[in-house]
């Protein structure tokens, strides 16, 4: 599997946490 494909195989809660962190980092910049 490619890394990008593997990322989407993660548990939903893990994806939600990553997305939340990305949003926070974007808002802080």
Backbone atoms as SQL, in Angstrom:
CREATE TABLE atoms (id INTEGER PRIMARY KEY, chain TEXT, resi INTEGER, resn TEXT, atom TEXT, x REAL, y REAL, z REAL);
INSERT INTO atoms VALUES
  (1, 'A', 1, 'UNK', 'N', 0.831, -1.209, 0.000),
  (2, 'A', 1, 'UNK', 'CA', 0.000, 0.000, 0.000),
  (3, 'A', 1, 'UNK', 'C', 0.866, 1.261, 0.000),
  (4, 'A', 2, 'UNK', 'N', 0.395, 2.262, -0.712),
  (5, 'A', 2, 'UNK', 'CA', 1.054, 3.568, -0.659),
  (6, 'A', 2, 'UNK', 'C', 0.769, 4.209, 0.697),
  (7, 'A', 3, 'UNK', 'N', 1.626, 5.146, 1.079),
  (8, 'A', 3, 'UNK', 'CA', 1.429, 5.798, 2.381),
  (9, 'A', 3, 'UNK', 'C', 0.087, 6.512, 2.426),
  (10, 'A', 4, 'UNK', 'N', -0.277, 7.179, 1.323),
  (11, 'A', 4, 'UNK', 'CA', -1.544, 7.917, 1.289),
  (12, 'A', 4, 'UNK', 'C', -2.730, 6.971, 1.447),
  (13, 'A', 5, 'UNK', 'N', -2.613, 5.772, 0.847),
  (14, 'A', 5, 'UNK', 'CA', -3.701, 4.801, 0.972),
  (15, 'A', 5, 'UNK', 'C', -3.773, 4.265, 2.390),
  (16, 'A', 6, 'UNK', 'N', -2.590, 4.000, 2.976),
  (17, 'A', 6, 'UNK', 'CA', -2.549, 3.467, 4.334),
  (18, 'A', 6, 'UNK', 'C', -3.169, 4.441, 5.318),
  (19, 'A', 7, 'UNK', 'N', -2.934, 5.747, 5.095),
  (20, 'A', 7, 'UNK', 'CA', -3.475, 6.752, 6.010),
  (21, 'A', 7, 'UNK', 'C', -4.988, 6.623, 6.118),
  (22, 'A', 8, 'UNK', 'N', -5.656, 6.342, 5.009),
  (23, 'A', 8, 'UNK', 'CA', -7.119, 6.262, 5.018),
  (24, 'A', 8, 'UNK', 'C', -7.623, 4.941, 5.584),
  (25, 'A', 9, 'UNK', 'N', -6.684, 4.027, 5.892),
  (26, 'A', 9, 'UNK', 'CA', -7.072, 2.764, 6.513),
  (27, 'A', 9, 'UNK', 'C', -7.094, 2.875, 8.032),
  (28, 'A', 10, 'UNK', 'N', -6.672, 4.026, 8.536),
  (29, 'A', 10, 'UNK', 'CA', -6.644, 4.229, 9.987),
  (30, 'A', 10, 'UNK', 'C', -8.052, 4.186, 10.570),
  (31, 'A', 11, 'UNK', 'N', -8.112, 4.073, 11.895),
  (32, 'A', 11, 'UNK', 'CA', -9.392, 4.122, 12.593),
  (33, 'A', 11, 'UNK', 'C', -9.997, 5.514, 12.436),
  (34, 'A', 12, 'UNK', 'N', -11.327, 5.614, 12.321),
  (35, 'A', 12, 'UNK', 'CA', -11.991, 6.912, 12.150),
  (36, 'A', 12, 'UNK', 'C', -11.617, 7.933, 13.219),
  (37, 'A', 13, 'UNK', 'N', -11.477, 7.485, 14.462),
  (38, 'A', 13, 'UNK', 'CA', -11.154, 8.442, 15.524),
  (39, 'A', 13, 'UNK', 'C', -9.740, 8.990, 15.340),
  (40, 'A', 14, 'UNK', 'N', -8.840, 8.163, 14.808),
  (41, 'A', 14, 'UNK', 'CA', -7.478, 8.638, 14.561),
  (42, 'A', 14, 'UNK', 'C', -7.479, 9.670, 13.442),
  (43, 'A', 15, 'UNK', 'N', -8.271, 9.420, 12.398),
  (44, 'A', 15, 'UNK', 'CA', -8.378, 10.386, 11.303),
  (45, 'A', 15, 'UNK', 'C', -8.973, 11.687, 11.804),
  (46, 'A', 16, 'UNK', 'N', -9.995, 11.595, 12.637),
  (47, 'A', 16, 'UNK', 'CA', -10.644, 12.795, 13.168),
  (48, 'A', 16, 'UNK', 'C', -9.643, 13.610, 13.980),
  (49, 'A', 17, 'UNK', 'N', -8.810, 12.938, 14.772),
  (50, 'A', 17, 'UNK', 'CA', -7.805, 13.637, 15.572),
  (51, 'A', 17, 'UNK', 'C', -6.808, 14.348, 14.673),
  (52, 'A', 18, 'UNK', 'N', -6.363, 13.672, 13.604),
  (53, 'A', 18, 'UNK', 'CA', -5.408, 14.287, 12.683),
  (54, 'A', 18, 'UNK', 'C', -6.024, 15.501, 12.012),
  (55, 'A', 19, 'UNK', 'N', -7.269, 15.364, 11.577),
  (56, 'A', 19, 'UNK', 'CA', -7.941, 16.478, 10.905),
  (57, 'A', 19, 'UNK', 'C', -8.103, 17.653, 11.855),
  (58, 'A', 20, 'UNK', 'N', -8.467, 17.374, 13.094),
  (59, 'A', 20, 'UNK', 'CA', -8.641, 18.427, 14.095),
  (60, 'A', 20, 'UNK', 'C', -7.327, 19.167, 14.326),
  (61, 'A', 21, 'UNK', 'N', -6.225, 18.413, 14.412),
  (62, 'A', 21, 'UNK', 'CA', -4.915, 19.033, 14.615),
  (63, 'A', 21, 'UNK', 'C', -4.540, 19.896, 13.418),
  (64, 'A', 22, 'UNK', 'N', -4.836, 19.435, 12.203),
  (65, 'A', 22, 'UNK', 'CA', -4.546, 20.224, 11.007),
  (66, 'A', 22, 'UNK', 'C', -5.332, 21.525, 11.011),
  (67, 'A', 23, 'UNK', 'N', -6.603, 21.442, 11.385),
  (68, 'A', 23, 'UNK', 'CA', -7.449, 22.644, 11.430),
  (69, 'A', 23, 'UNK', 'C', -6.911, 23.628, 12.458),
  (70, 'A', 24, 'UNK', 'N', -6.542, 23.120, 13.637),
  (71, 'A', 24, 'UNK', 'CA', -6.004, 23.982, 14.694),
  (72, 'A', 24, 'UNK', 'C', -4.730, 24.669, 14.216),
  (73, 'A', 25, 'UNK', 'N', -3.826, 23.903, 13.612),
  (74, 'A', 25, 'UNK', 'CA', -2.563, 24.470, 13.130),
  (75, 'A', 25, 'UNK', 'C', -2.823, 25.523, 12.066),
  (76, 'A', 26, 'UNK', 'N', -3.789, 25.288, 11.207),
  (77, 'A', 26, 'UNK', 'CA', -4.113, 26.242, 10.147),
  (78, 'A', 26, 'UNK', 'C', -4.665, 27.530, 10.740),
  (79, 'A', 27, 'UNK', 'N', -5.521, 27.400, 11.739),
  (80, 'A', 27, 'UNK', 'CA', -6.130, 28.578, 12.360),
  (81, 'A', 27, 'UNK', 'C', -5.106, 29.384, 13.159),
  (82, 'A', 28, 'UNK', 'N', -4.098, 28.709, 13.696),
  (83, 'A', 28, 'UNK', 'CA', -3.089, 29.403, 14.492),
  (84, 'A', 28, 'UNK', 'C', -2.099, 30.160, 13.614),
  (85, 'A', 29, 'UNK', 'N', -1.932, 29.729, 12.361),
  (86, 'A', 29, 'UNK', 'CA', -0.946, 30.359, 11.476),
  (87, 'A', 29, 'UNK', 'C', -1.436, 31.702, 10.961);
